[in-house]
Amino acid sequence: MTDATVSRIKVVRGDITQLDVDAIVNAANESLLGGGGVDGAIHRAAGPGLLAECRAIGGCPTGEARITNGYRLKARHVIHTVGPVYNDGDSDEPKLLKSCYEQSLKLAQHRSLKEVAFPCISTGVFGFPKEEACEIAVTTVLNWLHAHDCPAHVTFCCFSEDDAAIYRTRLIASK
């Protein structure tokens, strides 16, 4: 992968609800009606308008993505994607996780969004092993950015410093 492609990605440790970007990605559940972790934090920060818009959408299958307004967030949009619950790694989990990133990036491209921030999808209560999820996320995003101009920048926003270190190490290996 070229340094130019890798330079379009950054890793931060922090609260994704505080990022001032075109879109943040929500690690949602299939109902899109809020839950725990990142999903609950985004719904709380965005306010009741997000819940109302999500109700109107009517859900989202695993591996797909939907886009809404950002409401009270600094981000103008929320891209909701439903990651797989990890069972044994042989139940299409890697393929579904890859699809989450691709479908989210397609929505960003369709809306001409310049900067998108991803959380660590499926690594919380959904139980996806962090290193494997990172490999899928970084490889998928690098391949997308290598082939497309939009979005111009992607941020991996990790809640813990340990998670951020995994992503930074993976990105260094890409250079």
LINKARA-V171995 format. One record per residue. N is the residue number from 1. RES is the residue in one small letter. SS is DSSP state (helix for helix, strand for strand, loop for the rest). PHI is phi in whole degrees, -180 to 180 (NA if undefined). D_LAST is the distance of its C-alpha to the last C-alpha in whole Angstrom. Layout:
# LINKARA-V171995
n,res,ss,phi,d_last
N,RES,SS,PHI,D_LAST
N,RES,SS,PHI,D_LAST
This chain:
# LINKARA-V171995
n,res,ss,phi,d_last
1,m,loop,NA,7
2,t,loop,-79,7
3,d,helix,-61,6
4,a,helix,-62,9
5,t,helix,-69,9
6,v,helix,-61,7
7,s,loop,-68,9
8,r,loop,-85,12
9,i,strand,-118,12
10,k,strand,-135,13
11,v,strand,-119,15
12,v,strand,-129,18
13,r,strand,-103,21
14,g,loop,169,24
15,d,loop,-101,27
16,i,helix,-60,26
17,t,helix,-70,29
18,q,helix,-97,29
19,l,loop,-77,26
20,d,loop,-99,27
21,v,loop,-133,25
22,d,loop,-65,26
23,a,strand,-151,26
24,i,strand,-108,25
25,v,strand,-99,25
26,n,strand,-101,28
27,a,strand,-80,28
28,a,strand,-92,31
29,n,loop,-102,34
30,e,loop,-62,36
31,s,loop,-77,39
32,l,loop,65,36
33,l,loop,-99,39
34,g,loop,94,37
35,g,loop,-172,37
36,g,loop,-98,35
37,g,helix,56,32
38,v,helix,-58,30
39,d,helix,-57,32
40,g,helix,-64,35
41,a,helix,-63,33
42,i,helix,-66,33
43,h,helix,-63,36
44,r,helix,-63,38
45,a,helix,-71,36
46,a,helix,-77,36
47,g,loop,91,40
48,p,helix,-66,43
49,g,helix,-61,42
50,l,helix,-65,38
51,l,helix,-61,40
52,a,helix,-62,43
53,e,helix,-67,40
54,c,helix,-66,39
55,r,helix,-59,42
56,a,helix,-67,43
57,i,helix,-69,40
58,g,loop,86,41
59,g,loop,103,38
60,c,loop,-157,35
61,p,loop,-71,34
62,t,loop,-57,32
63,g,loop,90,28
64,e,loop,-108,30
65,a,strand,-146,29
66,r,strand,-136,32
67,i,strand,-121,32
68,t,strand,-134,34
69,n,strand,-72,35
70,g,loop,-94,34
71,y,loop,55,37
72,r,loop,-83,37
73,l,loop,-77,33
74,k,loop,-69,31
75,a,loop,-68,29
76,r,loop,-76,31
77,h,strand,-138,31
78,v,strand,-123,30
79,i,strand,-101,28
80,h,strand,-95,30
81,t,strand,-132,28
82,v,strand,-107,30
83,g,loop,-79,28
84,p,loop,-78,29
85,v,loop,-79,31
86,y,loop,-80,29
87,n,loop,-105,32
88,d,loop,-136,31
89,g,loop,84,28
90,d,loop,-111,30
91,s,loop,-115,31
92,d,loop,68,29
93,e,helix,-58,27
94,p,helix,-60,24
95,k,helix,-63,25
96,l,helix,-68,26
97,l,helix,-66,23
98,k,helix,-57,21
99,s,helix,-62,24
100,c,helix,-56,24
101,y,helix,-68,21
102,e,helix,-63,22
103,q,helix,-66,25
104,s,helix,-64,24
105,l,helix,-66,22
106,k,helix,-62,25
107,l,helix,-63,27
108,a,helix,-62,25
109,q,helix,-65,25
110,h,helix,-59,28
111,r,loop,-94,29
112,s,loop,56,27
113,l,loop,-80,25
114,k,loop,-90,23
115,e,strand,-136,21
116,v,strand,-126,21
117,a,strand,-116,21
118,f,strand,-108,21
119,p,loop,-86,22
120,c,loop,-85,21
121,i,loop,-66,23
122,s,loop,72,26
123,t,loop,-92,25
124,g,loop,-86,28
125,v,loop,-64,32
126,f,loop,-77,30
127,g,loop,75,29
128,f,loop,-69,26
129,p,loop,-57,24
130,k,helix,-60,21
131,e,helix,-65,18
132,e,helix,-66,19
133,a,helix,-64,19
134,c,helix,-62,16
135,e,helix,-58,14
136,i,helix,-65,17
137,a,helix,-61,16
138,v,helix,-67,12
139,t,helix,-61,12
140,t,helix,-64,15
141,v,helix,-67,14
142,l,helix,-59,11
143,n,helix,-62,13
144,w,helix,-63,16
145,l,helix,-63,14
146,h,helix,-64,13
147,a,helix,-99,17
148,h,loop,-135,19
149,d,loop,-88,19
150,c,loop,-125,21
151,p,loop,-72,20
152,a,loop,-75,18
153,h,strand,-139,17
154,v,strand,-127,16
155,t,strand,-114,17
156,f,strand,-97,17
157,c,strand,-101,20
158,c,strand,-103,21
159,f,loop,-72,24
160,s,loop,-113,24
161,e,helix,-67,22
162,d,helix,-61,21
163,d,helix,-65,20
164,a,helix,-60,17
165,a,helix,-64,16
166,i,helix,-61,15
167,y,helix,-69,13
168,r,helix,-63,11
169,t,helix,-61,11
170,r,helix,-65,9
171,l,helix,-67,7
172,i,helix,-60,6
173,a,helix,-66,6
174,s,helix,-82,4
175,k,loop,-79,0
